[in-house]
Amino acid sequence: MKPSYFTVLFLVLSIITSCNKEPERIKEVPDGLIPSTPCPMLSDRLRTLLPRTDCTKNHPVLFNDTTLKKIILTKETEVYVTYIEQSAVYANTFGWYSYMNGAKPSSASDIKLHVLFPNINEPPLSTGDKLQVGDKKFPAGTVIEFFLIEQGWQNGFINYKGLTLYTDPSFNTNQFQQHILFREKDCGNVVLGFEDIIQDEVTNPFWDNDFNDAVFTISDNNGEFKTTSFETSKMAVL
């Protein structure tokens, strides 16, 4: 039996509607949030270490080629990221990606991005908000890196076409380093900080190099215990 005119029209309209359907909105506050209390001294230490001045001059060791700037797992473990603070004007998006040591993606297009915090702002976040990276343990030899999308949060959606800054500088515009990673000596936390303005004084005169636009700690447990599963021998200590 031949399809009727109305059947054909219905199918055509259905296809058009599905093609134009808006992507589903995502939650501003992610599921699985674990409230925690960071080391009481950490905030004061970070204010001292990361004032609104040029971090490249204050702590040049963080930018040395020999300094470890990524998370490498020395044994099987879970991994957690805790939001500490932010000083950015933008509603940025933060997340992670991983690969096995020695098998780095050849380009940014080969990376599978996983969003942790859609909107790095207070509110919706509070100091101590923690999330597990992934949903299971990572094997030894896993490299975990992070990304920040400048102005990524857009009222229920993430703009994946926005400027994305990676902890691997080779994937960044002009290969600038947009993050810092170090162990804070008093609390023992592994601290990650991002600079959300591209570090290029030629194309962007507003860069400030303070690297405190989004600050997190990274650990191998959700109980505020000392992290023992990360390679730290070449990580800077401040």
N, C-alpha and C positions, 0 to 999 in steps of 0.2 A: 504494500500500500504506500502510495506517495505521501510524504509529509504535507500537511496543510500549510497554507500561507501563514497562519497564526503560530503554528509550531516553529516554522523557520524564523519568524520574527522574534519569538521568545528566545530561541537559542542565540540569535545574534545579539539581542539586548543583554542576555546573561553573560556572554563573552565580553562585551564592552564594559559592563558593570564590574566584572571581576578584574579586568585589566586596570580599571581606574580606582579600584578599592584602596583606601588609605591603609598604610601599614598599621599594625596594632600598636597602640600606645604602651609604653613600658612604665614600670613603677619608678618613681623618683627615689624612693628608699628601697633598696634591694631586699629580697627575701634572705633569710638566714643570718641577719645581722646579730652579732654577738656583742653585747655591752661589756666593756672592760674598763679597768682603771689603770692607765699608764703609770710608769714610774713617777712619783711625785716631783722629782727634781728635773724631769726631762724638759718640761716647758720652759723653765728658767734657763736651762742650759742651751736650749735651741735659740732663745732670744739673744743670748750672748754670742753663740756661734754663728747665727744667721741673721744679723741685723739687716736693715734695708740699705746695705752697701755692697760693693763689688766683692763677691765671694771668690772670684778668681785671684784677687789680690790678697784677701784675708787668709785663704786656705789653698795655696797653689798645689799642694799635694793631691787634692781631690781631682786635679785635671792632668796629672802626670800619666804618661802612656803606660807606666808600669803598675799603676794603681788599679786594683780590681774594682770594676764598676757594675758588676752583674751578680746575680745569685747563682752559685753552682752548688749542687747538693753532693755531699760526700757520702751520704747513706740514704736509704729509703726513709721518706718522711712526709708528713703533711706540711703544708705551708699556709701561713696566715698573714694578712695585711691589716694593719690597724691605722685608721685615720687619726692624725694628731692635730693638724691645724692647716689653715690656708690664709693667704693674704691677697689673692687674686681678685680682680674686678669681674673677670669672666666666669660664666657657669661652665667649667671644664668637665670633661669626662675622663675617667681613669680606668685602666684595665691591664691585662697581662697577656703574655704569650710564652710558649716554651718550645724547647727542642733539646735533643741530646747533644752533649758536649762533642764538638768536632763535626757536627752536622748543622751548622748555622744556615738559615734560609739565605738564598742568594739575592733576594730582593724583598722589599716591603710587600709586594703583591703576593709573595709566597707565605706570608704570615697569617695564621688564623687568630684573629683578635677576640679576646674574651673580656667583656666589660665587668668591672667590679662595682665601681661607684659611678652611676650615670651623671650625678650632679654633685661636684665637690664644693659644697657651700654649707654654711651654718645659718639657719637650718637649710636642708633637712638633716644634715649630719651633726653629730656631737663628738667631741674629743673622746677617743676610746672605742668608737664604733669599729668593730672588727669583722672581717669576712674570711672564710676559707678560700684559698686559691684552688679552683677545681672542686671535685667532690670525692677525691681519694688520695692515697699516698702517691708521691712521685718516686721513681726509682733513682738510685744513686747515679750521678753523671748527668742528671737533668739540669739544664740551664733555664732559669726563669727570668724573663725580662719584662719590662713594663712600658706602657705608652700613655700619653695624655693627648686628648683631642681638644684643641683650643676652641672654646665656645661650643663644645660638643653637645651640651644639653640644650634642647630647644622645645620646651613645653610638652614633654611627653615623648619626644623622639630624640634620637641621637644622629647628629650630622656626621656620618662617616666620611663625607667628602671634605670636611674641614681640615685645617692644618693639624697633622698628627705628628707628635714628637715622640721619639723612641729612645729607650735607654741604650740602644746601639746607634752611635752617632753616624755610622755609615748610611743609615736609612733616613737621616734628617736632611732638610734642605741645607745645602752647602756643607754638610757633614759636621755641623756644630754640635758640641756636647750640651745637652739641655737638661741634664740631671746630675745629681751628686749622690754618692753612696758611701757611708762610713759607719764605723762603730762608735757610739758615744761612750766614753770611758767610764763615766760615773754610774750610769744605769746599765750599761752593757747592751743597749738596744742597737740593732742594725737599722739605720735611718736612711730613708730615701727622700730626696727633695727634688722638685721640678721647677724650672724656669719656664713660664708659659709664653714668653715673648721670644721669638726667634732671635738668636744672638748674632745679628748682622748689622753693624752700625751704618753700612752703606744703604741697605734697603729698608731698615727699620731703626730710626733714631731714638726710639723710646725704650730700648732694652736697658735693663738695670743690673743684670747679673746677680741678683740677690738669692736666687735659687730657693726661695721659701714660699713660692706661690701655691704649692701643695706639698705637704709633708706627711709621711707615713713611716711606720716601723714595720719590719718584716721579721717573722719568727717561724720556728718549726713546731710551735705548740700554742694552745689557746689559754694557757694558764699563767702567763707572765713569767715563765721560767727561763733560765739562760738558754740561748740557742746554741745547739751543739752539732747541727747537721749541715752547716754551710761552710764552704771554703772561705777562710778569713785571713790566711797568712799574708796575702797581698792587699787586704782591705785597709783603707786609711782608718786611723783612730784619732778622734778629736775629743 
